[in-house]
Amino acid sequence: MAKKITFSPAMIDALCEGSLADPMTPGLAIEVLKSGKKRWRYRRQVARQKVVATIFGGLFPAQSMAEAREWARELNTQTEAGIDPRAVQRAEKARNEMTVAKAHGLYMIAVHEGRSSRAKRINKPRTIKDKMDVYNHDIGPALGSRNIYEVTERDLINLVEAKGKTAKVRANRLAAELKVIFGWAASLRGLEVGLETDPSKRLGDLRFPEKARTRKLSHLELEWFLQALVEEEHDFQRGMLLCLLSAARISEMARARSDEIVNGVWIIPSARAKNSFEHKIALGPWGRSLMQTNHDWVFPALTIDGPRNNSVWYKCRDRVLTRMEKLAGHPIERFTPHDFRRTARSNTKRLKVDFETAEAMLNHVKKGMERTYDLYEMEDEKRNWFLKWEEEVASIAKRVGVAAALGVPDAQASIGYSFTVRVAKGAGGAPSYNFDAAKSRADGQSSRTNARITFPQMLGKGHRPD
């Protein structure tokens, strides 16, 4: 009769090599490592599968025999149900490591690849940058290290409300970005994260009231603006004037490339346009002269190979606004480069421009069925509008005497000349010519040419030279 082996702590202590199975717990054994330490091991075939699952536990006696048996019983429940416990462990590990920061990284990959929304559309660089700005400034510092499965609705509410105390508009953008991130993680598009419930679902109810921007520059303010712009560096002059004349967005202007100007027409590609529709701007002679450059970028940066960033244009705005207030003698409401679009659009009716043309020159997308079937691009109508608007702004510049300083083509000074012909006294005297350039004028009016022809007294019979 075989001797019955007793599985006990004493027996484990006496084990010097090999392994010893626990007769009371299927799959559980203790094994001796090369170092002499003893480690728990679980090995058992998964029911209805040709898979043997091997999982290592803790060391004995840190993990006691009772704890090891409890651990093995939980694994047996899974293997007997046909579940590989290793897959369960991998999923649990991934879940524990899925922080908000890691989930956001996966979301941004989907954003770059066009998998973040039902539209399946590749996002523009500007959109991606805006998303990263919101995350880096507001979401990451507060939630980045948190496990995404443990983030609650209250956590998100507190974050948005705290932002709303100092920046209501920014708080709305934060709420919107939280909704798309957590909404993606809880959707089939975000199965990599697999969030069971979306804690951001009701964040739309927290929206703070926003005052719609209605700022536009009056004709008097445009006078001050053009006068104040004279003191700016040439590139800043060009950029601010182009924003006004083209009604383009600041990002479209700042990142314009020289190869976008074709036959005098500035073509903003769909990849850079906010609505993803190519926009053609047929500027007048002034606008075309402002776009001239010898660089790849219309407004190249001074220290790097690329365009100037948006911030420098707002600093320029600040300098111009300060000069405007000095000219006006009182404070002036702050404006942004985007308000030039509103200024141009607000002048369309006064200049007798129809609604469709006015919308087209801003590159606003048509609505409804018209967007599908009316594909007429209105290039001729837009061309006429941009020329009319340029002439309007140029007339203001002439009125305040800064047209030539700002490069208005027909305001460049006409040059007057003094034309003198002198003939030397005496027979055979050769005439001499003298052309004297008159002083340039900046008022847009042509200078008269002063021509003087002077002959000495003719020598002849009965005449004596002076």
C-alpha positions as CSV (number, residue, x, y, z in Angstrom):
1,M,0.0,0.0,0.0
2,A,1.4,3.4,-1.1
3,K,2.3,5.9,1.5
4,K,-0.1,8.9,1.5
5,I,1.7,12.2,1.2
6,T,0.5,14.9,3.5
7,F,0.5,18.4,1.9
8,S,1.3,20.8,4.7
9,P,3.5,23.8,5.5
10,A,6.0,21.4,7.2
11,M,6.2,19.3,4.0
12,I,6.8,22.4,1.9
13,D,9.5,23.5,4.3
14,A,11.2,20.1,3.9
15,L,11.0,20.3,0.1
16,C,14.5,20.8,-1.4
17,E,14.0,20.4,-5.1
18,G,11.4,19.7,-7.8
19,S,7.7,20.4,-7.1
20,L,4.9,19.1,-5.0
21,A,1.2,19.2,-6.1
22,D,-1.6,20.0,-3.8
23,P,-3.9,16.9,-3.8
24,M,-6.9,19.0,-2.5
25,T,-6.7,21.8,-5.1
26,P,-6.6,20.9,-8.8
27,G,-3.8,22.7,-10.7
28,L,-2.0,24.1,-7.6
29,A,1.6,23.1,-6.9
30,I,4.7,24.5,-5.1
31,E,8.0,24.4,-6.9
32,V,11.6,25.0,-5.8
33,L,13.5,27.6,-7.8
34,K,17.3,27.5,-8.5
35,S,17.7,30.1,-5.8
36,G,16.1,27.8,-3.3
37,K,13.0,29.9,-2.9
38,K,9.6,28.2,-3.2
39,R,7.0,29.6,-5.6
40,W,3.3,28.7,-6.1
41,R,2.3,27.6,-9.6
42,Y,-1.0,27.0,-11.2
43,R,-1.2,24.8,-14.3
44,R,-4.4,23.4,-15.8
45,Q,-6.1,22.8,-19.1
46,V,-8.9,25.2,-20.0
47,A,-12.2,23.3,-20.4
48,R,-13.2,22.7,-24.1
49,Q,-10.0,24.2,-25.3
50,K,-6.6,22.7,-26.2
51,V,-4.9,25.2,-24.0
52,V,-3.0,24.7,-20.8
53,A,-2.9,27.8,-18.7
54,T,0.2,28.3,-16.6
55,I,0.2,31.1,-14.0
56,F,2.8,31.8,-11.3
57,G,1.8,33.0,-7.9
58,G,3.7,34.5,-5.0
59,L,6.5,33.0,-2.9
60,F,6.0,30.8,0.1
61,P,5.6,31.6,3.0
62,A,4.8,35.2,2.0
63,Q,1.8,33.8,0.2
64,S,0.5,31.2,2.7
65,M,-0.9,27.8,1.7
66,A,-4.5,29.0,2.5
67,E,-4.1,32.1,0.4
68,A,-2.6,30.0,-2.5
69,R,-5.6,27.6,-2.4
70,E,-8.0,30.5,-2.5
71,W,-6.1,32.0,-5.4
72,A,-6.2,28.6,-7.3
73,R,-9.9,28.1,-6.6
74,E,-10.7,31.4,-8.4
75,L,-8.6,30.3,-11.3
76,N,-10.3,26.9,-11.4
77,T,-13.7,28.7,-11.6
78,Q,-12.5,30.3,-14.8
79,T,-10.8,27.3,-16.4
80,E,-13.7,25.1,-15.7
81,A,-16.0,27.7,-17.4
82,G,-13.8,27.6,-20.5
83,I,-12.1,31.0,-19.8
84,D,-8.3,31.3,-20.0
85,P,-7.3,33.1,-16.8
86,R,-4.3,34.5,-18.5
87,A,-6.5,36.5,-20.8
88,V,-8.5,37.7,-17.8
89,Q,-5.2,38.9,-16.1
90,R,-4.1,40.7,-19.2
91,A,-7.3,42.5,-19.5
92,E,-7.2,43.4,-15.8
93,K,-3.6,44.7,-16.2
94,A,-4.6,46.8,-19.2
95,R,-7.5,48.2,-17.3
96,N,-5.4,49.2,-14.4
97,E,-2.9,50.9,-16.7
98,M,-5.6,52.8,-18.7
99,T,-5.2,56.3,-17.3
100,V,-6.9,59.3,-18.8
101,A,-3.5,60.3,-20.4
102,K,-3.2,56.9,-22.1
103,A,-6.8,56.9,-23.3
104,H,-6.3,60.4,-24.6
105,G,-3.2,59.3,-26.5
106,L,-5.3,56.6,-28.2
107,Y,-8.0,59.1,-28.9
108,M,-5.5,61.5,-30.6
109,I,-4.3,58.7,-32.8
110,A,-7.9,58.2,-33.9
111,V,-8.2,61.9,-34.5
112,H,-5.2,61.9,-36.8
113,E,-6.5,58.9,-38.7
114,G,-10.1,60.2,-38.9
115,R,-11.6,57.5,-36.6
116,S,-12.6,59.8,-33.8
117,S,-16.1,60.8,-35.1
118,R,-18.9,59.2,-37.1
119,A,-18.0,61.6,-40.0
120,K,-14.7,59.6,-40.5
121,R,-13.0,62.8,-41.6
122,I,-9.3,63.6,-41.2
123,N,-9.0,66.5,-38.8
124,K,-7.1,69.7,-39.8
125,P,-3.9,70.6,-38.1
126,R,-5.6,73.6,-36.5
127,T,-8.3,71.4,-35.0
128,I,-5.7,69.0,-33.6
129,K,-3.7,71.8,-32.1
130,D,-6.9,73.2,-30.4
131,K,-7.7,69.8,-29.0
132,M,-4.1,69.4,-27.6
133,D,-4.3,72.9,-26.1
134,V,-7.4,72.1,-24.2
135,Y,-6.0,68.8,-22.9
136,N,-2.6,70.2,-22.0
137,H,-4.0,73.2,-20.2
138,D,-7.1,71.9,-18.5
139,I,-7.7,68.1,-18.7
140,G,-4.2,66.6,-18.4
141,P,-3.1,68.4,-15.2
142,A,-6.3,67.5,-13.4
143,L,-7.1,64.0,-14.7
144,G,-4.2,62.7,-16.7
145,S,-2.9,60.3,-14.0
146,R,-6.4,59.0,-13.0
147,N,-7.7,55.7,-14.1
148,I,-10.3,56.5,-16.8
149,Y,-12.7,53.8,-15.5
150,E,-12.7,55.5,-12.1
151,V,-13.5,59.1,-13.4
152,T,-17.0,60.1,-12.4
153,E,-19.5,62.6,-13.7
154,R,-18.9,64.6,-10.6
155,D,-15.2,64.8,-11.4
156,L,-15.9,66.3,-14.8
157,I,-18.6,68.7,-13.4
158,N,-16.1,70.0,-10.8
159,L,-13.5,70.5,-13.5
160,V,-15.8,72.5,-15.8
161,E,-17.4,74.6,-13.0
162,A,-13.9,75.5,-11.7
163,K,-12.9,76.7,-15.2
164,G,-16.2,78.6,-15.5
165,K,-15.4,80.8,-12.6
166,T,-12.6,82.5,-14.5
167,A,-13.2,81.8,-18.2
168,K,-16.8,80.9,-19.2
169,V,-16.1,80.6,-22.9
170,R,-13.1,78.4,-22.2
171,A,-15.2,76.3,-19.8
172,N,-17.6,75.6,-22.7
173,R,-14.8,74.5,-24.9
174,L,-13.5,72.3,-22.1
175,A,-16.9,70.6,-21.6
176,A,-17.2,70.0,-25.4
177,E,-13.8,68.4,-25.5
178,L,-14.5,66.2,-22.5
179,K,-17.7,65.0,-24.2
180,V,-15.9,64.0,-27.4
181,I,-13.0,62.3,-25.5
182,F,-15.1,60.3,-23.1
183,G,-17.9,59.8,-25.7
184,W,-15.3,58.2,-28.1
185,A,-13.9,56.0,-25.3
186,A,-17.4,54.7,-24.5
187,S,-18.3,54.1,-28.2
188,L,-17.6,51.3,-30.6
189,R,-15.0,53.6,-32.2
190,G,-13.1,53.6,-28.9
191,L,-13.1,49.8,-28.1
192,E,-9.3,50.1,-27.4
193,V,-10.4,51.8,-24.2
194,G,-13.8,50.1,-23.7
195,L,-15.3,52.5,-21.3
196,E,-18.6,50.9,-20.1
197,T,-20.4,54.2,-19.3
198,D,-19.9,57.7,-20.4
199,P,-19.5,60.1,-17.4
200,S,-19.6,63.2,-19.8
201,K,-23.0,62.5,-21.2
202,R,-24.8,65.3,-19.4
203,L,-22.0,67.9,-19.6
204,G,-23.9,69.8,-22.3
205,D,-26.3,71.0,-19.5
206,L,-23.5,73.0,-17.9
207,R,-23.0,75.4,-20.9
208,F,-22.3,78.9,-19.8
209,P,-23.9,81.8,-21.6
210,E,-21.7,83.3,-24.3
211,K,-22.1,86.8,-25.7
212,A,-22.0,86.7,-29.5
213,R,-19.3,88.8,-30.9
214,T,-20.6,91.8,-32.8
215,R,-17.5,93.9,-33.0
216,K,-16.9,95.6,-36.3
217,L,-14.8,98.7,-37.1
218,S,-16.6,101.9,-38.2
219,H,-15.2,104.1,-40.9
220,L,-13.8,106.4,-38.4
221,E,-12.1,103.5,-36.6
222,L,-10.8,102.3,-40.0
223,E,-9.2,105.8,-40.5
224,W,-7.4,105.5,-37.1
225,F,-6.5,101.9,-37.9
226,L,-4.8,102.8,-41.2
227,Q,-3.0,105.8,-39.7
228,A,-1.8,103.6,-36.7
229,L,-0.6,100.9,-39.1
230,V,1.9,103.2,-40.8
231,E,4.4,102.8,-37.9
232,E,4.4,99.0,-38.1
233,E,7.1,96.9,-39.6
234,H,6.3,96.2,-43.3
235,D,5.4,92.5,-42.9
236,F,2.9,93.4,-40.1
237,Q,1.5,96.2,-42.3
238,R,1.0,93.6,-45.1
239,G,-0.6,91.0,-42.9
240,M,-3.1,93.3,-41.1
241,L,-4.1,94.9,-44.4
242,L,-4.6,91.5,-46.1
243,C,-6.8,90.4,-43.2
244,L,-8.9,93.5,-43.8
245,L,-8.9,93.4,-47.6
246,S,-9.4,89.6,-48.0
247,A,-11.7,89.0,-45.1
248,A,-9.6,85.8,-44.5
249,R,-9.2,84.2,-41.1
250,I,-6.0,85.0,-39.2
251,S,-4.7,81.4,-39.5
252,E,-5.3,81.4,-43.2
253,M,-3.4,84.6,-43.7
254,A,-0.6,83.8,-41.3
255,R,0.2,80.4,-42.9
256,A,-0.2,81.5,-46.5
257,R,2.4,80.1,-48.9
258,S,3.7,81.8,-52.0
259,D,2.7,78.9,-54.2
260,E,-0.9,79.5,-53.2
261,I,-0.9,82.7,-55.4
262,V,-1.7,81.6,-59.0
263,N,-2.1,84.2,-61.7
264,G,-2.8,86.9,-59.1
265,V,-5.4,84.8,-57.3
266,W,-4.8,83.6,-53.7
267,I,-6.1,80.0,-53.5
268,I,-6.5,78.8,-49.9
269,P,-6.4,75.0,-50.1
270,S,-9.2,72.9,-48.6
271,A,-6.7,71.5,-46.0
272,R,-6.2,74.9,-44.6
273,A,-9.8,76.2,-44.9
274,K,-11.9,75.9,-41.8
275,N,-14.8,74.3,-43.7
276,S,-12.6,72.1,-45.8
277,F,-13.6,73.9,-49.0
278,E,-11.0,75.5,-51.2
279,H,-11.4,79.3,-51.3
280,K,-10.2,81.5,-54.1
281,I,-9.6,85.2,-53.4
282,A,-9.1,87.4,-56.4
283,L,-7.6,90.5,-54.8
284,G,-7.3,93.8,-56.4
285,P,-3.9,95.4,-57.3
286,W,-3.3,96.5,-53.7
287,G,-3.9,93.1,-52.3
288,R,-1.8,91.4,-54.9
289,S,1.1,93.7,-54.1
290,L,0.8,92.9,-50.4
291,M,1.1,89.2,-51.2
292,Q,4.4,89.5,-53.0
293,T,7.3,87.7,-51.4
294,N,10.6,86.0,-52.2
295,H,10.0,83.3,-49.6
296,D,8.1,80.0,-49.5
297,W,5.9,81.6,-46.9
298,V,4.2,84.9,-47.5
299,F,5.0,85.9,-43.9
300,P,8.2,83.9,-43.0
301,A,9.3,83.7,-39.4
302,L,12.6,85.4,-38.6
303,T,14.4,82.6,-36.7
304,I,12.9,79.3,-38.0
305,D,11.9,77.9,-41.4
306,G,8.2,78.4,-41.3
307,P,5.5,81.1,-41.0
308,R,5.1,83.5,-38.1
309,N,2.8,82.2,-35.4
310,N,-0.6,83.7,-34.6
311,S,0.5,85.3,-31.4
312,V,2.7,87.9,-33.1
313,W,-0.3,89.2,-35.0
314,Y,-2.2,89.8,-31.7
315,K,0.8,91.7,-30.3
316,C,0.7,93.8,-33.5
317,R,-3.0,94.4,-32.9
318,D,-2.2,95.6,-29.4
319,R,0.4,98.1,-30.6
320,V,-2.0,99.4,-33.3
321,L,-4.8,99.7,-30.9
322,T,-2.7,101.8,-28.5
323,R,-1.9,104.2,-31.4
324,M,-5.5,104.3,-32.4
325,E,-6.5,105.4,-28.9
326,K,-3.9,108.1,-29.0
327,L,-5.2,109.4,-32.3
328,A,-8.8,109.2,-31.1
329,G,-8.1,110.7,-27.7
330,H,-10.2,108.1,-25.9
331,P,-10.3,104.3,-25.3
332,I,-11.4,102.1,-28.2
333,E,-13.1,98.7,-27.8
334,R,-10.7,95.9,-28.3
335,F,-10.9,94.1,-31.7
336,T,-9.4,90.9,-33.1
337,P,-8.2,90.2,-36.6
338,H,-11.3,88.1,-37.0
339,D,-13.4,91.2,-36.6
340,F,-12.1,92.4,-40.0
341,R,-14.2,89.6,-41.5
342,R,-17.3,91.0,-39.8
343,T,-16.3,94.5,-40.8
344,A,-16.0,93.5,-44.5
345,R,-19.3,91.5,-44.4
346,S,-21.1,94.4,-42.7
347,N,-20.3,96.7,-45.5
348,T,-21.6,94.5,-48.3
349,K,-25.2,95.9,-48.3
350,R,-24.0,99.5,-48.2
351,L,-21.8,98.7,-51.2
352,K,-24.8,97.0,-52.9
353,V,-23.4,93.4,-52.9
354,D,-25.9,90.6,-52.9
355,F,-26.2,88.1,-50.1
356,E,-24.9,85.1,-52.1
357,T,-21.7,87.0,-53.1
358,A,-21.2,88.3,-49.6
359,E,-21.4,84.8,-48.2
360,A,-19.1,83.4,-50.9
361,M,-16.4,85.9,-50.3
362,L,-16.3,84.7,-46.7
363,N,-16.2,81.1,-47.9
364,H,-19.4,80.3,-46.0
365,V,-20.9,76.9,-47.0
366,K,-24.2,76.8,-48.6
367,K,-27.1,75.3,-46.7
368,G,-29.3,72.3,-47.4
369,M,-30.0,71.1,-50.9
370,E,-28.4,74.2,-52.3
371,R,-25.1,72.9,-51.0
372,T,-25.6,69.7,-53.0
373,Y,-26.9,71.0,-56.2
374,D,-25.7,74.6,-56.6
375,L,-22.0,74.2,-57.3
376,Y,-21.6,77.6,-59.1
377,E,-18.4,79.1,-57.4
378,M,-19.2,82.8,-58.1
379,E,-15.6,83.7,-58.9
380,D,-16.4,86.7,-61.1
381,E,-18.8,88.1,-58.5
382,K,-16.2,87.6,-55.8
383,R,-13.6,89.3,-57.9
384,N,-15.8,92.4,-58.3
385,W,-16.5,92.5,-54.6
386,F,-12.9,92.2,-53.5
387,L,-12.0,95.0,-55.9
388,K,-14.9,97.2,-54.7
389,W,-13.9,96.6,-51.0
390,E,-10.3,97.3,-51.8
391,E,-11.2,100.6,-53.4
392,E,-13.4,101.5,-50.4
393,V,-10.5,100.9,-48.0
394,A,-8.0,102.7,-50.3
395,S,-10.3,105.7,-50.5
396,I,-10.2,105.9,-46.7
397,A,-6.4,105.7,-46.7
398,K,-6.2,108.5,-49.3
399,R,-8.6,110.6,-47.2
400,V,-6.3,110.5,-44.2
401,G,-3.1,110.9,-46.2
402,V,-1.5,107.4,-45.6
403,A,-2.2,105.8,-49.0
404,A,1.3,106.0,-50.3
405,A,2.8,104.9,-47.0
406,L,0.7,101.8,-47.0
407,G,1.5,101.0,-50.6
408,V,-1.9,101.8,-52.3
409,P,-0.8,101.5,-56.0
410,D,-2.6,104.5,-57.5
411,A,-1.5,106.6,-54.6
412,Q,2.2,106.3,-55.3
413,A,3.6,109.7,-56.0
414,S,3.7,110.8,-59.5
415,I,7.0,112.4,-60.2
416,G,7.2,115.9,-61.6
417,Y,10.1,117.0,-63.7
418,S,11.7,120.4,-64.6
419,F,12.8,120.1,-68.2
420,T,15.4,122.8,-69.3
421,V,17.1,123.1,-72.7
422,R,19.9,125.6,-73.0
423,V,21.8,126.5,-76.2
424,A,25.2,128.0,-75.8
425,K,25.8,131.5,-77.4
426,G,27.7,131.6,-80.5
427,A,27.6,129.8,-83.8
428,G,27.5,126.0,-83.5
429,G,26.5,126.1,-79.8
430,A,25.2,122.7,-78.7
431,P,22.0,122.6,-76.6
432,S,22.2,121.2,-73.1
433,Y,19.4,119.3,-71.3
434,N,18.5,119.2,-67.6
435,F,15.9,117.0,-66.0
436,D,15.1,117.8,-62.4
437,A,12.8,115.5,-60.5
438,A,10.2,117.3,-58.5
439,K,9.3,116.3,-55.0
440,S,7.0,113.2,-54.7
441,R,3.5,113.8,-53.6
442,A,1.5,111.4,-51.4
443,D,-2.0,112.7,-51.9
444,G,-2.8,110.6,-54.9
445,Q,-2.9,113.6,-57.2
446,S,-0.5,113.9,-60.2
447,S,2.2,116.5,-60.0
448,R,2.4,118.8,-63.0
449,T,5.5,118.6,-65.1
450,N,7.3,122.0,-65.3
451,A,9.0,122.3,-68.7
452,R,11.2,125.3,-69.5
453,I,13.0,125.8,-72.8
454,T,15.5,128.6,-72.7
455,F,17.3,129.9,-75.8
456,P,19.9,132.6,-75.9
457,Q,19.4,135.6,-78.1
458,M,20.0,134.7,-81.8
459,L,23.1,136.2,-83.4
460,G,22.4,137.9,-86.7
461,K,22.8,141.1,-88.7
462,G,22.1,144.1,-86.5
463,H,22.1,142.0,-83.4
464,R,24.7,141.9,-80.6
465,P,25.0,139.3,-78.0
466,D,24.0,140.2,-74.5
